[in-house]
Amino acid sequence: LSLALVLAQQTELIFVRHGETVANSTGHYNTKTIDTFSAKGKAEVEELTKQLLSQPRFDRILVSPSPRALRTIAPYLRATHQQAVIWPLLYECCTGRRPKNAASTRFKYGEIIKIPKDLTGLFTVWRGHDRYPVAADFDAGLAQVDAAVAEYKHTMTGVHILLVGHSGQGGQFLHALTGKWRKIENAKEIELRVRSPGS
């Protein structure tokens, strides 16, 4: 195969977890802390924005519907006059230690996704993909991850893509996609070249 064909069969993927939140830094998780950046988180977002601005533009930017993920990439979108797509399947799941006998089951969809007013115009939602996934336990979360991997392979190969998400879902997603476990840190890029299905 020629080098051009090999590259065409690969997806250049960068995965980024959201910036550190008050919940991450304190261990106290509630509606006020989970989506509010700590001082360190604000600095991480600023540094991530600078790093992304120094790179070629992405073909697609897909983001978890969580406000902390949306606000992590929002400064970059404003600086580049781009719009990202909210991808519900990137929503956090599979948190905590993976159970020994974990197995994919089923997940549901719940409430309609609401974009915060201060982020209007920066994000769009695909038709029919406008609800939060609901994974009641780790096994249901794995089903959500399986659905994300299947949709990714079906519709997102052969492009330069940025995904902005979380540690739990992100760790399981990247493992399912590549067979490797990776350390996922706040606002740190994980760059991958993923072979397209059938290549």
Phi, psi and chi 1 to 4 in degrees:
 res  aa     phi    psi   chi1   chi2   chi3   chi4
   1 LEU       -  145.0  -68.2  175.8      -      -
   2 SER   -73.8  157.6   69.6      -      -      -
   3 LEU   -59.1  -40.2  176.4   60.3      -      -
   4 ALA   -61.1  -40.8      -      -      -      -
   5 LEU   -69.3  -40.7 -177.7   55.6      -      -
   6 VAL   -60.8  -44.7  170.2      -      -      -
   7 LEU   -64.8  -35.2  -69.7  176.2      -      -
   8 ALA   -66.4  -25.1      -      -      -      -
   9 GLN   -88.2    1.5  -67.9  173.4  -29.4      -
  10 GLN  -109.4  151.3  -70.4 -177.2  -30.1      -
  11 THR  -108.9  126.2  -59.6      -      -      -
  12 GLU   -88.6  110.9  -64.6 -179.7    2.2      -
  13 LEU  -117.1  131.5 -177.6  155.6      -      -
  14 ILE  -118.2  124.9  -69.8 -179.4      -      -
  15 PHE  -109.4  135.2  179.3   89.1      -      -
  16 VAL  -132.8  130.1  174.6      -      -      -
  17 ARG   -81.6  153.2 -177.9 -170.8 -176.3 -168.7
  18 HIS   -59.2  164.1   59.0   79.9      -      -
  19 GLY   -67.1  159.9      -      -      -      -
  20 GLU   -60.7  133.4 -177.7 -173.0   82.7      -
  21 THR  -102.7  169.0   63.9      -      -      -
  22 VAL   -60.2  -37.4  173.3      -      -      -
  23 ALA   -62.3  -43.9      -      -      -      -
  24 ASN   -59.8  -42.6  -64.1  147.4      -      -
  25 SER   -78.9  -27.5   63.9      -      -      -
  26 THR  -106.0  -21.7   64.2      -      -      -
  27 GLY    82.1    2.7      -      -      -      -
  28 HIS  -101.4  109.5  -60.1  -65.5      -      -
  29 TYR  -103.4  118.6  -73.0   79.2      -      -
  30 ASN  -153.9 -179.6   57.2   50.8      -      -
  31 THR   -63.2  -24.9   55.6      -      -      -
  32 LYS   -84.9  -34.0  -68.9 -176.4  178.5  179.7
  33 THR   -92.7  -25.2   62.0      -      -      -
  34 ILE   -69.3  -29.2 -161.7  166.4      -      -
  35 ASP  -117.4   14.3  -73.5  -46.8      -      -
  36 THR  -106.1  125.0  -58.7      -      -      -
  37 PHE   -71.0  142.1  -68.1  130.7      -      -
  38 SER   -75.3  173.6   64.2      -      -      -
  39 ALA   -60.0  -40.3      -      -      -      -
  40 LYS   -64.3  -40.3 -179.5 -179.5  177.7 -177.6
  41 GLY   -62.7  -40.2      -      -      -      -
  42 LYS   -62.1  -41.2  -68.2  176.0 -177.5  177.2
  43 ALA   -66.9  -37.6      -      -      -      -
  44 GLU   -62.8  -42.6  -72.1  172.1  -17.9      -
  45 VAL   -64.0  -41.3  169.9      -      -      -
  46 GLU   -62.5  -44.0 -174.1  175.4  -27.3      -
  47 GLU   -68.5  -41.2 -179.6   58.3   29.7      -
  48 LEU   -60.2  -43.0  173.7   65.5      -      -
  49 THR   -58.4  -44.5  -57.9      -      -      -
  50 LYS   -61.0  -42.9  -68.9  177.8 -177.1  176.6
  51 GLN   -64.3  -44.2  -69.1  174.7    3.3      -
  52 LEU   -67.1  -34.9  -66.2  176.4      -      -
  53 LEU   -66.7  -20.6  -73.5  171.4      -      -
  54 SER   -87.2   -1.1   69.8      -      -      -
  55 GLN  -109.9  164.3  -58.7  174.2   25.4      -
  56 PRO   -60.5  151.0  -22.7   33.3      -      -
  57 ARG   -65.5  152.2  -74.3  169.4   70.5  109.1
  58 PHE   -86.9  149.6  -62.1   94.1      -      -
  59 ASP   -71.8  -35.7  -63.0  -43.5      -      -
  60 ARG  -144.8  144.6  -64.3 -175.7 -171.5  176.5
  61 ILE  -127.3  117.7  -58.2  173.1      -      -
  62 LEU  -118.0  136.3  -57.1  178.6      -      -
  63 VAL  -134.2  142.6 -171.7      -      -      -
  64 SER   -60.0  149.3  160.7      -      -      -
  65 PRO   -72.7   -5.2   23.8  -32.1      -      -
  66 SER   -64.5  134.9  -65.6      -      -      -
  67 PRO   -54.8  -35.2  -30.0   37.7      -      -
  68 ARG   -65.3  -33.6   57.8 -167.9  179.5  -83.8
  69 ALA   -75.1  -42.6      -      -      -      -
  70 LEU   -60.2  -43.1  -58.3  178.5      -      -
  71 ARG   -76.0  -17.6  -69.5 -162.6  166.4   95.1
  72 THR   -69.1  -38.9  -66.3      -      -      -
  73 ILE   -98.3  -12.1 -161.9   61.0      -      -
  74 ALA   -55.5  -43.8      -      -      -      -
  75 PRO   -60.8  -36.8  -25.2   36.1      -      -
  76 TYR   -66.3  -42.0  171.9   75.8      -      -
  77 LEU   -63.8  -41.2  -62.5  175.8      -      -
  78 ARG   -64.1  -41.8  -72.2 -169.2  179.1  101.4
  79 ALA   -68.1  -29.4      -      -      -      -
  80 THR  -106.2   -0.2   57.3      -      -      -
  81 HIS    57.1   44.7  -53.0  -72.6      -      -
  82 GLN  -112.8  167.0  -68.0 -177.3   84.2      -
  83 GLN  -125.0  134.2 -169.4  176.2   60.9      -
  84 ALA  -102.8  161.4      -      -      -      -
  85 VAL  -102.3  131.7  174.1      -      -      -
  86 ILE   -79.6  122.3  -66.8  176.9      -      -
  87 TRP  -111.6  103.2 -169.6   22.6      -      -
  88 PRO   -53.8  -33.3  -25.6   34.8      -      -
  89 LEU   -68.6  -10.9  -67.9  174.8      -      -
  90 LEU   -82.2   -5.3  -75.1  177.7      -      -
  91 TYR   -58.0  145.1 -164.0   57.3      -      -
  92 GLU   -60.8  137.1 -177.6   66.6  -57.7      -
  93 CYS  -158.4  179.9   64.6      -      -      -
  94 CYS    54.9   42.4  -58.4      -      -      -
  95 THR   -84.3  157.0   55.0      -      -      -
  96 GLY    83.0 -176.0      -      -      -      -
  97 ARG   -71.1  135.8 -174.2  180.0  -64.0  -85.8
  98 ARG   -67.6  123.5 -178.4 -179.3  174.9  121.5
  99 PRO   -60.3  149.7  -23.5   34.5      -      -
 100 LYS   -57.6  -41.0 -175.4  176.5 -179.7 -179.8
 101 ASN  -106.9   34.1  -62.0  -43.2      -      -
 102 ALA   -60.5  137.2      -      -      -      -
 103 ALA  -149.3  138.0      -      -      -      -
 104 SER   -61.9  132.4  177.1      -      -      -
 105 THR  -120.9 -107.4   53.8      -      -      -
 106 ARG  -145.0  151.2  -59.3 -176.1   77.2  173.1
 107 PHE  -127.3  168.8   71.9   99.0      -      -
 108 LYS  -121.3  174.5  -57.5  175.9 -176.6  177.3
 109 TYR  -113.7  142.9  -76.0   98.7      -      -
 110 GLY  -117.9 -120.7      -      -      -      -
 111 GLU   -69.3  156.2  -63.9 -178.9    7.6      -
 112 ILE   -70.0  138.5  -68.3  176.8      -      -
 113 ILE   -68.4  132.8  -66.3  168.1      -      -
 114 LYS  -116.5  125.5  -64.5  179.4 -179.5  177.1
 115 ILE   -87.1  126.4  -59.3  173.1      -      -
 116 PRO   -54.4  142.4  -26.9   36.0      -      -
 117 LYS   -58.0  -34.8  -70.8 -177.0  179.0  179.3
 118 ASP   -73.7   -5.9   62.1  -51.1      -      -
 119 LEU  -111.0    9.3  -58.6  178.3      -      -
 120 THR   -56.9  133.4  -60.2      -      -      -
 121 GLY    93.8  -16.3      -      -      -      -
 122 LEU   -90.1  -19.8  -64.1  176.9      -      -
 123 PHE  -132.7  150.6  -59.5   94.6      -      -
 124 THR  -131.1  163.7 -172.9      -      -      -
 125 VAL  -124.9  132.3 -179.1      -      -      -
 126 TRP   -64.6  142.5  -74.4  -31.4      -      -
 127 ARG   -59.3  131.0 -177.5  176.7  -63.9  177.7
 128 GLY    83.2   -1.4      -      -      -      -
 129 HIS  -124.6   50.7  -66.5   72.4      -      -
 130 ASP  -116.4   20.1   59.9  -10.5      -      -
 131 ARG  -126.0  147.9  -67.1 -177.7  177.6  -86.6
 132 TYR   -69.2  136.0  -67.3   97.3      -      -
 133 PRO   -74.2  148.4   24.2  -29.5      -      -
 134 VAL  -122.6  110.1  178.9      -      -      -
 135 ALA  -111.9  105.9      -      -      -      -
 136 ALA   -70.7  -22.9      -      -      -      -
 137 ASP  -150.1 -179.2   53.8   29.9      -      -
 138 PHE   -62.1  -40.5 -156.7   99.1      -      -
 139 ASP   -64.1  -40.6  -69.1   -9.2      -      -
 140 ALA   -65.9  -34.9      -      -      -      -
 141 GLY   -62.4  -38.9      -      -      -      -
 142 LEU   -64.6  -33.6  -71.0  179.1      -      -
 143 ALA   -65.3  -38.8      -      -      -      -
 144 GLN   -63.0  -42.5  177.3 -174.3  -37.0      -
 145 VAL   -63.1  -43.6  169.9      -      -      -
 146 ASP   -58.3  -41.3  -72.9  -12.9      -      -
 147 ALA   -65.7  -38.4      -      -      -      -
 148 ALA   -64.8  -43.4      -      -      -      -
 149 VAL   -63.9  -44.2  170.4      -      -      -
 150 ALA   -62.4  -44.3      -      -      -      -
 151 GLU   -67.5  -38.6 -169.5  167.9  -54.0      -
 152 TYR   -60.3  -49.3  174.8   86.4      -      -
 153 LYS   -65.4  -31.3  -71.2 -179.7  176.0  179.9
 154 HIS   -80.0  -32.8 -177.5   66.7      -      -
 155 THR  -125.1   -7.2   64.0      -      -      -
 156 MET  -127.0   20.3  -56.5  175.7 -158.1      -
 157 THR   -89.0  156.2   55.0      -      -      -
 158 GLY    77.3   21.2      -      -      -      -
 159 VAL  -132.5  168.7  -64.9      -      -      -
 160 HIS   -96.3  111.1 -175.2 -149.4      -      -
 161 ILE  -128.9  143.9 -170.3  168.6      -      -
 162 LEU  -116.0  128.1  172.6   64.9      -      -
 163 LEU  -114.5  132.5  -57.3 -179.7      -      -
 164 VAL  -120.2  116.2 -176.3      -      -      -
 165 GLY  -149.1 -130.8      -      -      -      -
 166 HIS  -135.3  173.0  -53.0  -89.1      -      -
 167 SER   -77.9  -45.1   59.2      -      -      -
 168 GLY   -65.6  -61.2      -      -      -      -
 169 GLN   -61.5  -42.9 -167.4  -82.2   -7.9      -
 170 GLY   -62.2  -42.8      -      -      -      -
 171 GLY   -62.1  -44.8      -      -      -      -
 172 GLN   -68.0  -39.2  -61.9  -64.9  -30.3      -
 173 PHE   -62.9  -49.5  175.6   82.6      -      -
 174 LEU   -65.7  -35.7  -65.2  178.2      -      -
 175 HIS   -66.4  -44.3  177.8  -98.4      -      -
 176 ALA   -64.1  -32.3      -      -      -      -
 177 LEU   -78.9  -35.7 -161.2   61.5      -      -
 178 THR  -120.4  -14.2   67.3      -      -      -
 179 GLY    81.2    7.9      -      -      -      -
 180 LYS  -124.1  143.6  -64.7 -179.7 -179.1  179.7
 181 TRP   -89.4  139.9  -66.4  108.3      -      -
 182 ARG  -131.0  147.2  -70.3  171.4  170.0   81.2
 183 LYS   -77.4  125.5 -176.7  177.5 -178.9  179.9
 184 ILE  -110.6  114.0  -61.5 -180.0      -      -
 185 GLU  -107.8  158.3  -58.6  177.8   76.1      -
 186 ASN   -60.2  127.6  -66.9  105.8      -      -
 187 ALA    55.5   30.0      -      -      -      -
 188 LYS  -112.2  131.6  -60.7  -68.3 -176.3 -174.3
 189 GLU   -73.2  137.1  -62.6  176.4   50.9      -
 190 ILE  -116.7  113.4  -62.2  175.9      -      -
 191 GLU  -103.0  130.3 -172.4  170.5   -3.3      -
 192 LEU  -133.7  152.4  -54.7  170.1      -      -
 193 ARG  -115.7  114.2  -71.8 -175.9 -176.9  -89.1
 194 VAL  -109.2  127.0 -178.1      -      -      -
 195 ARG   -67.4  138.7  -67.4  -64.7  -63.0  -87.5
 196 SER   -72.3  149.5  -60.1      -      -      -
 197 PRO   -56.6  135.8  -22.5   33.0      -      -
 198 GLY    83.5   -1.2      -      -      -      -
 199 SER   -94.3      -   60.5      -      -      -
